[in-house]
Amino acid sequence: MDGVPGMTQDPIPAGGTFRYEFTAPHPGTYFYHPHSGVQLDRGLYGVLVVDDPHEPGRYDAEWIVVLDDWVDGTGRTPDQILADLQEGGDDSMGDMHDMGGMEGMDHGSMGGSMGGMHGIEGMQSPLLGGAGDIVYPHYLLNGRTTEDPVTLSAKPGQRVRIRFVNAGSDTAFRVAVGGHRMTVTHSDGFPVVPVPTDALLIGMGERFDATVTIGEGVYPLVATAEGKQGQALAVIRTGAGRPPTGDVKVREPARQVLLGTVLSAAESVRLDPRSADRSHDLVLGGSMAPYRWTINGKTFPDTDPLQLTQGERVRLRFVNHSMMFHPMHVHGHTFALTNSGARKDTVIVRPMATLDVDLDADNPGQWATHCHNIYHAETGMMTTLSYQGQE
Ligand SMILES: [Cu+2]
């Protein structure tokens, strides 16, 4: 009951009903959303928190912080944006994205057009390279714009666990709490060796838990849109004080910024040491005109399923041949980064970088493996981990 139409089930028809039943094997911060078109970018998602009955709970309060990039209701829908991208830059692209001169240009050519194009739009990140394809008019925190932010309350001195979810479709966020450092404790639901940091970079589909000991007063929780103009905002209030304005700037995002790829697994969730029985390369490529994103040169559903056998240790090697970052997500498994052991199910693969992850094939089925940029996934950057159960 993984919900991917055409892969594990038929889509739920309009007006229809489908009851999902599943066991929650792992505690942690998750979210659920459709895999139909670009519905995710219309806000059809929710957060799923699985509590750990054995978790010591060394915190006093808990906040859920959901980040999103938002266009719906502003005269343009995600479906129109997708259609415009696929039409390759006709006039209807308007001010969203200058596609002029992009015919035939390839994301894959180093020093080619992508840098230039993203340069035009400013969608370049020192950490991620090409940081997105779409300029959004709003960035949301728990569904609210910076003009009308949510207030997160606690008592002065309390330690708060913040569960961050990036539900955005084309935007990574750099999150920070003004005047505070936070300690990252979990990545994609699984515990890590805790790391203090000023700020944290969250790719689409990634979740992180962090603890912060909040001082007395009013503080902005800011999520800047990486490589883009704009931010999302919440107001943290533990005492008296004037709320920050929507364009408040905090120093922390320009200080130490942590990425999930530098985290190490907590000892309790390390994979047993073992050499890989099988490895698969996933070469990530794409182009803007035509707008298509590929795995091993093919677009879904023409991508070749990655065959596994139950019981194997499998290495996936993500080889990014494009000038954009891709948050690559594997369904049904939580892999381990080979360099640090950190358990994750979504990981940022930087431009022209190679990143290896290992997983145990212990959950037979047809599992979508895709970029969590929803426009990339929808235009091809998806394949399947495929294996049958023994007996
Ligand atoms: Cu992508």
Residues whose N, C-alpha, C, O or C-beta is under 5 A from the ligand:
A	BS01	CU	F325 H326 C371 N373 H376
